[in-house]
Amino acid sequence: MSRAQGALLQGKVAVVTGAARGIGLGIARCLAEGGAQVAIVDLDEKEAAAAARELNRGAIGVGADASRDTEMAAAAGKIAQHFGGFDIFVNNAGGARPDRPGQVAGNPFTRITEEGWDEQVQTNLRTAFAGCKAAIPALLQRGGGAIVNIASIAGQMPMVSAPAYGAAKAGVISLTRSLALELAPKQIRVNAICPGMLWTRAWEAMATMLKGNVPAFAALEPRQIFLEHIRKLVPMGHEQTPEDIGALTAFLCGPGGRLITGQAITLDGGQTLRVGA
């Protein structure tokens, strides 16, 4: 984020879930660099506190299960009491993984267990439900604000290898649009960001499984396998980073995004353009 952008969120308070590491921490960092005071919410309270110390700038860490509305309501109340309210809420908590343990690709839908389906919906859709439900009363008290839900291109295209994950992320996009229409008269904007491929712990685990199960990848390190997928699947040839998502989040929550609501913005280097091509 440039110095010229550095004060766009001055005076704002932002909450980011699942932000002790990875995408969430990148988002929190960009919001803090934009001038916002930040609260990091994570299942691991110690890691949330450590991430807040890393950010400095008066950030705080709060422990909560992002899929539980009672825990998120308590976390939102604690954050609002500490800062006097908040203006931005980012539902980032979630995670991509194969729907059935040990299955990398070609996951037959009929072999997904009920538990596996529910786990994906809880991790990737109920988190958005619980976060939005907790955030809206606090944003109303501020006279408006912004919610950003981190979805995925998996919610915009077929996901044969992980249909439960794709369905959950499609649900996040639908929820985003419904809430945007409901809350527009209250001056609360709701948008979704749909990232493509990022080097995360989930991708590292996926690449490790590919290394062990696909002969063509046996001689490659997991990171090299990931970059090979980038080369083949992403027209621009670049992976996304947490900071890319953070920069877009900061824009959507700042003055430049004041009339943007109900949108699912794809950030994938052109990957989804290949669908049907």
N, C-alpha and C positions, 0 to 999 in steps of 0.2 A: 504494500500500500504506500502510495507516494505521500510526501509531506503535505501536498495540497489537499489530499483526502483526509489527512490525519485528524481533523476536528469535526468531521461530518456527524459523528455520533456523540459529540461532547454533551454531557449532561444526561445521557441516556443510561439506563441500566438494562443489561441483557442477561438472560438465563440460557444456558446451553446444556442439554442432557447428553449423557454418554460422552463426556468431554474430558475425561482423565487422560486420553491418549488419542492418537489417530485423527480421523476426520474432525471429531468434536473439538479436540484441542486446537487444531488448525483454525477452525471457525472462531473459537474463543479468542485465540491470539489476534486474528484479524479485527474482531470487534473491539478488543482492547486497544489495538493500535489506532483504531478509528475514533478513540476517545471515550468509549463506553466503559462503565464499571461492569464487571462480569462476575456472575455466579456460575460455578461449575457443579453440575449435578451428576453423580455417578453411583453405581451400585456399590463400589468400593470407596467408602468415605475417606480412608487414608490416602488413596491415590488421588481422589478429588482435591483433598487439601494440599497434597504435594504439587499438583498441577497449578493450583491457585497461587502457591508460593512462587512457582516458576514464572507465572504471568506477572506477579507483583501488581502494581497499579491498583491496589486495594481489592483485588479479587478474593472471593471466598469459595470454599469447597463444601458441598452438602451431600450427604449420603442418602440415597433413596432408590427403590426399585421403580424404574420408569414405567413399568407395565401395571403398577398398582395405583389406582386413582386416589386412595386414601393417603398413601405415602407421598404422592406427588402434590396433593393438596397441602400436606404438612410442610413439605419442602418449599412450596411457593409461599406459604404463609411466613416461614422463617426468613426467606430471602426478602420478601416485601417489608417485613419488620426491620431487618438489618439496614436496607437501603432506603426505606420510605416508599417502596413501590418498585415496579419495573415496567419497562416499555417494549421490550423485545423478548420473544421466547422462541428458542430453536429446538425443535424435536429432532434430535440426531440419534438418540439411542436406538440400536437395532443391530442386525448382523446378518451377513450372507454366509450360508453354508449349504452343502448338499442336504436335501430333504431327508435322506436316509443315510445313516452313518456308513462310511466305507464306499458309498456310491459317488463317483466323480461326475459321470455324464450319462445321458440316456436313461435317466431314472424313470422307470415305468410308473405312470400315475397310480395304477391299481396296487402297487406295492408300497405306497406311502402309508405309514401307519397313522391312525387317528392321533396318537401322541405326537408324531412328527409334524403333522399338519397344525395341530394346536400350538405347538412350540413356535413355529414360524409366525403364525398369526399373533401370538402373544408378544413375541420379540419385535416384530416389525410393523404391526398395525395397532395393537392395543396400547403400545407406548405412545403413539400419536394421539389416540383417544384420551388417555390419562393425562398427557401433557397439556393438550388443548383445554380439557375440562378444568384443569388446575389454573391455567394461565388466564383464561378469559375474565374471571371476576377482577383480577388485579389490573388487567389492561383497561377494563371499563372504568375502574377508579382513576386511571390516569387520563381518561377522556379519549382513549384510542391507543393504537400501537401496532406492532407487527408480529406475526407468527410465521416462521419458516419451517416447513416440514421437509426433512431430508428423505426423499423417495429414492428412486433408482430407475435407470433405463429398463430394468427388469420388469417394471410396471407398465412399460410402453410397448413391449415386444414379446413374442413367444419365448417362454423359458422352459424348454423340454427337460433340461437337466435339473431344474429347481422350480417346479410349478407352484408349490406352496409359497415360496419366497416371492415369486413374481406376482401371485394373486394378492399377497399382503401389501406389496408396494403399490399395486394398482389401486388397492383400497385406500392407501394414503393419499393418492392423487385425487380420488373421488371425494374423500373427506375434505381435502383442501378446498375443492371447488364449492362444496356444499356450505362449509363454514364461511368462505369468502362472501358468498351471496347473503347469508344470514347476518353477518357482522359488518358488512359495508356501511349500513346506516349509522353504526356505532363508531365508525372511523377505525376499525381494526382490519388491517389487511392480512390476508392469508395466502401464502404462496408455497410452492414446492420446488425443490431443486432435484433434478434427476441426474446424478453422476453416472459416468461410465466406469472405466477400469482404473482402480487405484491400488497401489502396493500396500496392502494392509495385512494384518495377521491372518485374516480369513483367506486372502489370496496366497499368502505364503504356505498355509496348510494345504490349499488346493494344489498349488504347484508341487509341493512335496509328494502328494498322492499321485500326481501325474508322473513325476519322476520315477516312482516305484512301480507304476502300472502300465506305462506307455513306453515301449522300447525306444522310440525315436527321441525321447527326452532323458533317457537313462544317464547320458554323459553330461547333461546340463545341470547347473545349479538352479534352485527354485527361482531366484531373481531372473536368471537368463530365460527360463521358461516363460515367466510373466512377460518379459520384454519381447519375446518371440510372438506371443499372442497380441501384444500391442502392434507390432509390425504388420501382422496379418489382418487385424480386425479394425484398426483405427486409421482412417484415411489421413489424418494430419500427422500420424506417427508419434504422437506424444501421449504419455500417460497423464492422468489428472493427479493433482496433489491436494492435500487437505487445504492448503492455502488458496488454491484456485476456487474451491467451494466456499472458503471463508470470505474471499474478496467479493464473490457474487452475493453472499448473504449480507455483507456489510452494505453493499449497494442497495439491495432490496429494502433494507431497514432504514436507509438514509433518505435524504431529501429527493434524490434522483428516482427513488422508487415510490413516490407518494401516491401515484395513481395506478400502480401495478398491483393487481389482486386477482386471485383465482387462477393463477398461471402455474403450469408445470414446466419449468425451464430446463431444457436438456443441456448438460455440460459433459460432452463425450468425445470431442475431437472429430465428430462426424460419424461415429460408429453406427448409430441407428439409421443413417442414410443408406447403409448397405442392405437393410431389410427390404426384400422384394426386388432388389436391383438385379 
